[in-house]
Amino acid sequence: MLDWLIVGGGVHGTHLFLALTQGARQNVAVLDPEAEPLAQFWRCVAACGMGRLRSPAVHHLDLEPWSLVDLAEERAEPSALAPPYGRPSVALFRAHCEGLVAHSGLRDRWIRGRATRIVPGPDRVLVQSTAGPLQARRVALALGMGEQLSIPRWALAAPRSDRLRHLYEPAFDPGRISAGDRVLVVGLGIGGVHLALSCAERAKVTLASRHPLERSWFDSDPGWLGPKNMRGFAAETDWTRRRDQISQARKRGSVPPDLAAALREQIRAGRIERLSVEPERALPGEGGVGVVLGGELRVFEHVVLATGFVQSRPGGALVDELVQRHGLPVAPCGYPIVGPDLAWHPRIACTGALAELELGPTARNISGARKAAVRLVEASLQATG
Ligand SMILES: Cc1cc2nc3c(=O)[nH]c(=O)nc-3n(C[C@H](O)[C@H](O)[C@H](O)COP(=O)(O)OP(=O)(O)OC[C@H]3O[C@@H](n4cnc5c(N)ncnc54)[C@H](O)[C@@H]3O)c2cc1C
C-alpha cells in the first residue's frame, strides 16, 4: 500500500513529492489527469506569454534553497535572474523544474487519472479514480484553482464561439492570434498585461478593465512569508477574521512595476489601446465577436478573458463530498479547517489553496508549497517515527 497518494501533480503536488521522497523511503505516488507534472502551470505561463516569474529566485521546487541560483551560474546565465529579488526567467525556471522531475523518479510514480471520490477509513484512504481504485495510508490534496475559471456574466450570456476564450482554458491558443488581428483582452491583472504585451507586436490590442492598474512587486507583502505577519494570523481563532486577513493581504490583480512600465510605454506608443470600461455584451459577428464597450459596438477577431479564477473552495464534488458526507470541518467561507500539521482528517492533508486558512495569503504560491511541504514531512516523520 502507498504511504502517501498526492492528488494533483502541479506546483504543490510536485514539490510535496520531492519533499516526501527525499531521504526517507516513503512509498509515494501522484494522481493527476495531465500527462506530465506541472502541465497546468506551464499551460498558463505559455497562454499569457509570461517571460519571467514574479517570485524571487529562492522560491522554486527544489529542497535546496540556492539550487536555482546555482543553475543560473552553471548555465552562465546570470541575466536569467532579474533584479530586484532575482526573479527567474521562465526558461531557467522550467529547466530547473525539468531537472528535478527527471532526477526524482516522479514520472515512474505518476498515475494518470482523476480522483472522483475519496473515502477515509480507520487505517487507510480509498481513492476512486478514472485510473481505478487506489489505497494509501494518507492522502494529500494538491488540487489548485486551475479548473475554476472566472467568466464574467456578459461572456456567459454570449453565444459560444472559439473566438471568445478564457486565457487559462486549455483550448485557448495564443498562436491563433495572427498579424493584424484585433484582440480584446479583458482584465488588467498579470495574465492580461502579459498577454497584451506579448501580442502587441503583431496584433491590434485593446485592454479593457474597469479597475485601474495596481503595481506591486509581490502579490502580498513579504511580511506574510515569515513570523512578522504570520504570528498574528496564527493567533487568530476566528476563521472569518482569518479569511478577512487573507483577502486584505492579497494584492489581487496587481502587476510588478517593471511590467506596468512596459505597458505604459506600449499605450503611449499607441500599440495598445486602454479602455477603462467593462464589456456590456458580446454578440456573434462575421469572422469575429462583436462586443459592446461603453455603449459602442466593436468587432474583434479574438476576445480573451484574463479574469482569473473563481475564489471559492476548489475541488468541486470531490471535496464537497468530504464535507457533506464525511463531516470534514470547514470555515464559513467554505475552506477546510486544517490543523498546524495541515491535516484535515487524520489521513487526509491539504496543501495550496485548500490549506490557506492555516498557511495564510501566500499558501497558493510556490513559497506556500515550500511551507506546506515542511509541515507535511514533519507530520509524516512523526506518524512513522
Ligand atoms: C500565469 C501564472 C503565473 C504565476 N506565477 C507565479 C510566480 O511567479 N510565483 C509564485 O509563487 N506563484 C505564481 N503563480 C501562482 C501559483 O504558483 C500557481 O498557480 C501554481 O500553479 C499553483 O499550484 P497548484 O499545485 O496549487 O495548482 P496547479 O499547478 O494548477 O496544479 C493542480 C493540479 O491538480 C490536478 N487536479 C485537479 N483536480 C484533480 C483531481 N480531481 N484528481 C487529480 N488531479 C487533479 C490538476 O490537473 C493540476 O495538475 C502563478 C500562476 C499563474 C496562473
The ligand as a MOL file (V3000), in Angstrom:
LIG
                    3D

  0  0  0     0  0            999 V3000
M  V30 BEGIN CTAB
M  V30 COUNTS 53 58 0 0 0
M  V30 BEGIN ATOM
M  V30 1 C 0.4100 32.6090 -15.1410 0
M  V30 2 C 0.7180 32.3550 -13.6860 0
M  V30 3 C 1.9370 32.7590 -13.1680 0
M  V30 4 C 2.2560 32.5060 -11.8420 0
M  V30 5 N 3.4680 32.9250 -11.3750 0
M  V30 6 C 3.7920 32.6680 -10.0990 0
M  V30 7 C 5.0790 33.0650 -9.5930 0
M  V30 8 O 5.8930 33.6770 -10.2760 0
M  V30 9 N 5.3880 32.7360 -8.3080 0
M  V30 10 C 4.5140 32.0770 -7.4970 0
M  V30 11 O 4.8500 31.7890 -6.3470 0
M  V30 12 N 3.2830 31.7330 -7.9380 0
M  V30 13 C 2.9060 32.0090 -9.2080 0
M  V30 14 N 1.6570 31.6440 -9.6580 0
M  V30 15 C 0.6760 31.0940 -8.6790 0
M  V30 16 C 0.8540 29.6090 -8.3260 0
M  V30 17 O 2.1670 29.2590 -8.0010 0
M  V30 18 C 0.3690 28.6950 -9.4200 0
M  V30 19 O -0.9620 28.9960 -9.6870 0
M  V30 20 C 0.5100 27.2040 -9.0920 0
M  V30 21 O 0.2810 26.5220 -10.2980 0
M  V30 22 C -0.4210 26.6630 -8.0210 0
M  V30 23 O -0.0500 25.3220 -7.7990 0
M  V30 24 P -1.0970 24.1640 -7.5240 0
M  V30 25 O -0.3100 22.9020 -7.4320 0
M  V30 26 O -1.9600 24.5510 -6.3810 0
M  V30 27 O -2.0390 24.1550 -8.7970 0
M  V30 28 P -1.7370 23.6090 -10.2630 0
M  V30 29 O -0.3330 23.8770 -10.6490 0
M  V30 30 O -2.8390 24.1460 -11.1040 0
M  V30 31 O -1.9230 22.0380 -10.1280 0
M  V30 32 C -3.1070 21.4170 -9.6910 0
M  V30 33 C -3.1450 20.0300 -10.2860 0
M  V30 34 O -4.2400 19.3100 -9.7070 0
M  V30 35 C -4.7820 18.4820 -10.6960 0
M  V30 36 N -6.1460 18.0810 -10.3160 0
M  V30 37 C -7.2340 18.8700 -10.1680 0
M  V30 38 N -8.3070 18.1150 -9.8150 0
M  V30 39 C -7.8690 16.8330 -9.7290 0
M  V30 40 C -8.4930 15.5870 -9.3920 0
M  V30 41 N -9.7980 15.5040 -9.0770 0
M  V30 42 N -7.7420 14.4490 -9.4080 0
M  V30 43 C -6.4130 14.5020 -9.7060 0
M  V30 44 N -5.7710 15.6560 -10.0070 0
M  V30 45 C -6.4960 16.8040 -10.0230 0
M  V30 46 C -4.7290 19.3230 -11.9540 0
M  V30 47 O -4.7700 18.5050 -13.1170 0
M  V30 48 C -3.3670 20.0250 -11.7970 0
M  V30 49 O -2.3240 19.3310 -12.4460 0
M  V30 50 C 1.3130 31.8670 -10.9850 0
M  V30 51 C 0.0800 31.4790 -11.5210 0
M  V30 52 C -0.2150 31.7210 -12.8490 0
M  V30 53 C -1.5480 31.2890 -13.3800 0
M  V30 END ATOM
M  V30 BEGIN BOND
M  V30 1 1 1 2
M  V30 2 1 2 3
M  V30 3 2 2 52
M  V30 4 2 3 4
M  V30 5 1 4 5
M  V30 6 1 4 50
M  V30 7 2 5 6
M  V30 8 1 6 7
M  V30 9 1 6 13
M  V30 10 2 7 8
M  V30 11 1 7 9
M  V30 12 1 9 10
M  V30 13 2 10 11
M  V30 14 1 10 12
M  V30 15 2 12 13
M  V30 16 1 13 14
M  V30 17 1 14 15
M  V30 18 1 14 50
M  V30 19 1 15 16
M  V30 20 1 16 17
M  V30 21 1 16 18
M  V30 22 1 18 19
M  V30 23 1 18 20
M  V30 24 1 20 21
M  V30 25 1 20 22
M  V30 26 1 22 23
M  V30 27 1 23 24
M  V30 28 2 24 25
M  V30 29 1 24 26
M  V30 30 1 24 27
M  V30 31 1 27 28
M  V30 32 2 28 29
M  V30 33 1 28 30
M  V30 34 1 28 31
M  V30 35 1 31 32
M  V30 36 1 32 33
M  V30 37 1 33 34
M  V30 38 1 33 48
M  V30 39 1 34 35
M  V30 40 1 35 36
M  V30 41 1 35 46
M  V30 42 1 36 37
M  V30 43 1 36 45
M  V30 44 2 37 38
M  V30 45 1 38 39
M  V30 46 1 39 40
M  V30 47 2 39 45
M  V30 48 1 40 41
M  V30 49 2 40 42
M  V30 50 1 42 43
M  V30 51 2 43 44
M  V30 52 1 44 45
M  V30 53 1 46 47
M  V30 54 1 46 48
M  V30 55 1 48 49
M  V30 56 2 50 51
M  V30 57 1 51 52
M  V30 58 1 52 53
M  V30 END BOND
M  V30 END CTAB
M  END
